[in-house]
Amino acid sequence: MSSKVDEALGYEQARDELIDVVRRLEAGGTTLEESLALWERGEELAKVCRRWLEGARARLDAALAEENLEAAAEDGE
């Protein structure tokens, strides 16, 4: 479950923090508990990024659909 803070993160903020989490996991040197906490945080950040990207895709799809309707209406005139 994501927190209210995660929901308020912008795409770039979430992406940058996710990159940091991955670097820390790849570097090693953390305890199992720390690694699990980092993994869980990474999963939450990935969800935030995915929501932003899905929202952007929906906006693009809507804009393209509107453009296609307008073009079809112009062709029908």
NUVEX-38916 format. One line per field, with one value per residue: x negated, z negated, y of N, C-alpha, C in turn; residue number from 1. Coordinates in pm, whole numbers. Example, Ala and Ser with C-alpha at 12.3 -4.5 7.8 and 13.67 -1.06 7.14 Angstrom:
<rs>
nu <- -1319, -1285
nw <- -780, -708
nv <- -569, -225
cau <- -1230, -1367
caw <- -780, -714
cav <- -450, -106
cu <- -1320, -1290
cw <- -780, -787
cv <- -330, 3
vexvex <- 1, 2
</rs>
This chain:
<rs>
nu <- -85, -60, -189, -57, -254, -404, -214, -211, -452, -634, -689, -963, -1092, -1025, -1140, -1414, -1467, -1417, -1623, -1838, -1782, -1810, -2083, -2194, -2113, -2244, -2507, -2545, -2645, -2461, -2246, -2032, -1777, -1783, -1818, -1577, -1398, -1481, -1419, -1137, -1076, -1164, -980, -743, -809, -839, -575, -462, -591, -493, -217, -225, -324, -124, 88, -5, -9, 266, 358, 229, 345, 613, 590, 502, 723, 921, 815, 830, 1110, 1182, 1051, 1189, 1443, 1401, 1335, 1576, 1734
nw <- 0, 86, -51, -148, -102, 100, 304, 358, 477, 756, 1093, 1172, 925, 795, 975, 957, 688, 693, 862, 692, 486, 624, 690, 432, 351, 542, 478, 244, -87, -282, -553, -576, -658, -602, -325, -248, -325, -151, 92, 72, 64, 317, 474, 415, 515, 783, 846, 818, 1028, 1242, 1228, 1296, 1560, 1681, 1658, 1819, 2064, 2098, 2125, 2364, 2540, 2528, 2636, 2896, 2986, 2984, 3176, 3400, 3421, 3479, 3726, 3875, 3871, 4017, 4263, 4329, 4385
nv <- -118, 219, 522, 847, 1032, 909, 915, 1183, 1227, 1339, 1221, 1234, 1265, 1024, 842, 913, 855, 582, 496, 546, 364, 121, 134, 122, -132, -290, -235, -367, -478, -424, -513, -804, -725, -449, -463, -585, -384, -181, -304, -323, -51, 22, -121, 18, 272, 209, 151, 405, 539, 386, 447, 721, 703, 549, 728, 936, 802, 755, 1019, 1092, 904, 990, 1247, 1185, 1037, 1233, 1406, 1239, 1212, 1474, 1503, 1312, 1423, 1655, 1546, 1437, 1651
cau <- 0, -143, -155, -17, -377, -435, -116, -242, -578, -632, -754, -1108, -1135, -1014, -1240, -1547, -1481, -1424, -1760, -1924, -1753, -1873, -2229, -2228, -2096, -2350, -2635, -2556, -2694, -2352, -2193, -1914, -1663, -1797, -1793, -1432, -1334, -1510, -1341, -998, -1068, -1176, -852, -648, -850, -808, -430, -438, -634, -398, -93, -250, -336, 9, 165, -54, 39, 409, 374, 190, 448, 731, 560, 501, 860, 989, 761, 887, 1251, 1187, 1012, 1298, 1553, 1362, 1345, 1718, 1802
caw <- 0, 94, -147, -91, -55, 230, 401, 390, 549, 901, 1164, 1167, 787, 769, 1058, 902, 564, 733, 911, 573, 418, 703, 670, 298, 350, 623, 410, 135, -213, -375, -621, -512, -692, -523, -185, -232, -332, -26, 197, 56, 105, 461, 530, 402, 608, 918, 863, 840, 1166, 1333, 1229, 1374, 1701, 1729, 1671, 1938, 2180, 2111, 2180, 2506, 2613, 2537, 2731, 3030, 3021, 3014, 3303, 3503, 3436, 3550, 3865, 3939, 3888, 4127, 4387, 4357, 4423
cav <- 0, 338, 627, 975, 1096, 848, 963, 1322, 1233, 1354, 1111, 1247, 1239, 880, 775, 937, 778, 441, 474, 540, 237, 14, 145, 74, -277, -349, -216, -463, -423, -395, -632, -862, -640, -326, -498, -606, -253, -113, -371, -281, 90, 20, -166, 130, 376, 160, 168, 548, 568, 320, 526, 841, 666, 509, 851, 1006, 725, 781, 1154, 1088, 831, 1076, 1355, 1127, 1001, 1359, 1452, 1152, 1247, 1602, 1479, 1239, 1518, 1743, 1466, 1412, 1775
cu <- -89, -95, -113, -139, -413, -341, -145, -374, -555, -706, -906, -1163, -1134, -1120, -1379, -1569, -1492, -1564, -1856, -1905, -1821, -2024, -2271, -2214, -2208, -2486, -2655, -2601, -2585, -2308, -2072, -1793, -1666, -1767, -1645, -1358, -1358, -1428, -1194, -980, -1077, -1048, -749, -681, -820, -658, -395, -475, -536, -268, -111, -254, -203, 99, 124, -5, 188, 434, 337, 296, 573, 709, 560, 641, 939, 944, 820, 1035, 1266, 1152, 1124, 1416, 1523, 1372, 1489, 1793, 1797
cw <- 0, -7, -74, -37, 82, 337, 444, 468, 698, 963, 1147, 1028, 758, 848, 999, 772, 594, 784, 792, 499, 492, 685, 536, 289, 428, 556, 299, 6, -311, -440, -544, -537, -612, -375, -157, -235, -204, 88, 192, 99, 257, 529, 526, 501, 752, 945, 889, 983, 1267, 1342, 1312, 1523, 1759, 1748, 1795, 2064, 2203, 2170, 2327, 2590, 2632, 2638, 2874, 3076, 3059, 3150, 3419, 3527, 3513, 3696, 3941, 3965, 4003, 4261, 4427, 4402, 4571
cv <- 123, 442, 752, 1049, 1041, 899, 1106, 1336, 1254, 1237, 1117, 1220, 1090, 804, 791, 860, 629, 408, 461, 408, 122, 16, 87, -77, -345, -340, -319, -396, -388, -526, -684, -773, -510, -352, -518, -473, -174, -173, -324, -136, 100, -22, -54, 241, 336, 175, 314, 585, 508, 397, 653, 810, 623, 632, 930, 935, 751, 920, 1159, 1017, 916, 1188, 1303, 1090, 1126, 1413, 1369, 1182, 1378, 1585, 1407, 1332, 1613, 1671, 1443, 1535, 1800
vexvex <- 1, 2, 3, 4, 5, 6, 7, 8, 9, 10, 11, 12, 13, 14, 15, 16, 17, 18, 19, 20, 21, 22, 23, 24, 25, 26, 27, 28, 29, 30, 31, 32, 33, 34, 35, 36, 37, 38, 39, 40, 41, 42, 43, 44, 45, 46, 47, 48, 49, 50, 51, 52, 53, 54, 55, 56, 57, 58, 59, 60, 61, 62, 63, 64, 65, 66, 67, 68, 69, 70, 71, 72, 73, 74, 75, 76, 77
</rs>
